[in-house]
Amino acid sequence: MITDIIIDDKKTIWKYAKVSIENTKVYDCIVNKKNEFWNGWVNAYLTEDSFKEYYKLQQDYFNSIEDLSDGDKEFKEELEDTKNNPFIIKDKKFYGCLGICWDYVEVHNG
């Protein structure tokens, strides 16, 4: 069960949220309530399931390109590093935002 907040061992309060990149796919994440934004963008830590989806999307992109640019190669390395070093709170894995321009997504029921 997901509650509205989660508190880590250092008493940092994290809130659950939904984010997207330019109103595309929506991902579940947590956000540190005291460090909510980075350069104007949401400082999101994706949940494990959302990160798996995001990771697969990026891998599909990388695999579709014959010769990756230096920027793509660097991003791919950062993505692998993030995958291998999750942020853990109460036995749940979360994955840093990688400097991505995340925006909050409003969820409308009905």
SVG drawing of the C-alpha trace seen along z (x, -y; Angstrom):
<svg xmlns="http://www.w3.org/2000/svg" viewBox="-16 -27 47 31">
<polyline fill="none" stroke="black" stroke-width="0.4" points="0.0,0.0 1.3,-3.4 0.7,-6.3 1.0,-10.0 4.4,-10.2 7.4,-8.1 10.0,-9.0 13.6,-7.7 16.1,-6.9 17.3,-10.5 13.7,-11.8 13.5,-13.2 10.0,-13.5 9.3,-12.3 6.0,-12.6 4.7,-10.3 3.9,-12.1 3.4,-11.5 5.8,-13.1 6.2,-13.2 8.5,-14.6 6.7,-17.1 3.3,-15.5 4.3,-12.0 4.3,-8.8 3.4,-9.3 5.8,-7.8 5.4,-7.2 8.0,-8.7 8.9,-10.2 10.1,-13.8 12.0,-15.2 9.7,-17.8 12.7,-20.0 14.6,-19.5 11.6,-19.4 13.1,-21.2 16.3,-21.1 16.8,-24.1 13.1,-24.6 12.3,-20.9 10.9,-18.3 13.7,-16.4 12.1,-13.0 13.2,-9.6 11.3,-7.0 9.7,-4.0 11.3,-0.6 8.4,0.3 8.4,-3.2 12.2,-3.1 12.0,0.3 9.6,-1.2 11.7,-4.3 14.9,-2.2 13.3,0.1 12.2,-2.9 15.7,-4.3 17.3,-1.0 14.9,-0.7 16.0,-4.2 19.7,-3.3 19.2,-0.1 17.4,-1.9 20.5,-4.0 23.5,-2.6 26.0,-5.1 25.3,-6.8 26.4,-10.4 28.8,-11.2 25.9,-12.8 23.9,-9.6 26.8,-7.4 27.3,-9.6 23.6,-9.4 23.5,-5.6 26.5,-5.3 24.7,-7.5 21.5,-5.5 23.4,-2.2 25.1,-3.8 21.6,-4.8 20.2,-1.3 23.1,0.2 22.9,-2.2 19.3,-2.7 18.3,-4.9 16.7,-2.7 14.1,-3.8 12.5,-1.1 13.5,1.7 12.0,0.0 14.2,-1.0 14.0,-4.5 16.1,-5.9 17.4,-9.4 16.1,-11.8 19.3,-12.0 18.9,-15.7 15.8,-15.0 13.3,-17.8 10.4,-16.2 7.1,-18.1 4.4,-17.2 1.3,-15.6 -2.2,-16.2 -4.3,-13.1 -8.0,-13.5 -10.3,-10.7 -13.3,-10.2"/>
</svg>
